[in-house]
Amino acid sequence: MKRILLLSLLISFITVNQLKSQGVIALTTPSGQTTMYNLFETALSNANNGDFIYLPGGTFNLSSPIKKGVNIIGVGHYPDSTVYTNRTIIEGDLNIGAGASNALVEGLYVVGNINFRPNERTDNVVIRRCNVTHLSIGTSWSRNDTARCYTPVIIHNVIRGNVAFPEAYGFTLKGNIINGQAQTCIYHGGSIENNLFLAVGDYATLSDLRNVTFKNNIFMNTKILGYQGYGCYGYDGACGSFNCTFLNNLFVGKDTTLNVFAIAPVRVGNIYQVNPTSVFVRQSGISFDYSQDYNQISTSPGKAAGDDGTEVGIYGSTNPYKKSAVPVNPHISFKDIPASTLPNGSIQLKIKVSAQDK
């Protein structure tokens, strides 16, 4: 029943958007009651915990922080899946503050950063299938455990810059494509798994990371990482990283078996010195590009190399990266809407919509 309501809403949403030439935002309660708004800010101010805010393709601003447990869902950011809708773009930053526990942010292209506000507690916030510059969970180095971000999940995103966890308590960073660093996780640790680290410029990939488990990741372009590779600029946690675990990761490039994981007392099943041309179907350069194909070739050493028997990288695990990161709401794969109505006032729509199971 909910799927039918969403499909009906989407068709009316497309029609209104086409005829009025403006973005229409749908605010839907869990029971299916829907109200339309023109401004993201207004929809958020009228939302309650558990509500759904559906953003169409177009560009939106949000000056206020998200401080409610709402589900904010755009139409996606991959060009091949947003041909008929355009991307959902957020200008500037998206800020998440106290009160946003159990919120979901999905299917957005964020021009700026996603920031969890410092010293404001949240629980179980999910950032999924977005494209963002930097993602930071707080900024404080103090041990104020009552105001941390508990168990945030960062999954299946494109992160064009860095991701940092100074105020996270038990985070999960899974299945992301990351251009920059993973840094600053103080005290409480978390899990970094099935990610693809493309490039890190002149800096170390990992910095000030403590009590973190790395498993099933792919690290590219290791020749330009910090001193002795992935751990830090020095030995034995000199840069503030220690007590990490590395399981079944794949490393492209130079020899990383010596003095690389001084921060990691446990190192099992890792694969070293992999030729970059032996991994992906199509990948070049050191930056994310939508035209690349990050599926692995059949002879890749990363195939079936994960700790669970699936491949390492974003397409491994029981919850692999979804093609084109299509969000959970019904997806428009074709539409043909005439510019004017028929003489009787009706309009003939041709729209193909695919329901999404996840």
Sequence and secondary structure as in RCSB ss.txt:
>XXXX:A:sequence
MKRILLLSLLISFITVNQLKSQGVIALTTPSGQTTMYNLFETALSNANNGDFIYLPGGTFNLSSPIKKGVNIIGV
GHYPDSTVYTNRTIIEGDLNIGAGASNALVEGLYVVGNINFRPNERTDNVVIRRCNVTHLSIGTSWSRNDTARCY
TPVIIHNVIRGNVAFPEAYGFTLKGNIINGQAQTCIYHGGSIENNLFLAVGDYATLSDLRNVTFKNNIFMNTKIL
GYQGYGCYGYDGACGSFNCTFLNNLFVGKDTTLNVFAIAPVRVGNIYQVNPTSVFVRQSGISFDYSQDYNQISTS
PGKAAGDDGTEVGIYGSTNPYKKSAVPVNPHISFKDIPASTLPNGSIQLKIKVSAQDK
>XXXX:A:secstr
 HHHHHHHHHHHHHHHHHHHTS  EEEE TT  EEEES HHHHHHT  TT EEE  SEEE   S B S  EEE  
 S GGG TTT  EEE S EEE TT TT EEES EESS EEE TT  EES EEES EES EEE    S  GGGSEE
S EEES EESS EEETTEESEEEES EESS EEEE SS EEEES EE   TTS SEEEEBSEEEES EE  GGGS
STTSSS SSSTTTTS BS EEES EEESS  SSSS TT SEEES EEEE GGGTEEE  SSS  TT EEEE TT 
TTTT STTSS SSTT SSS   GGG  SS EEEEEE  SS  TTS    EEEEE    
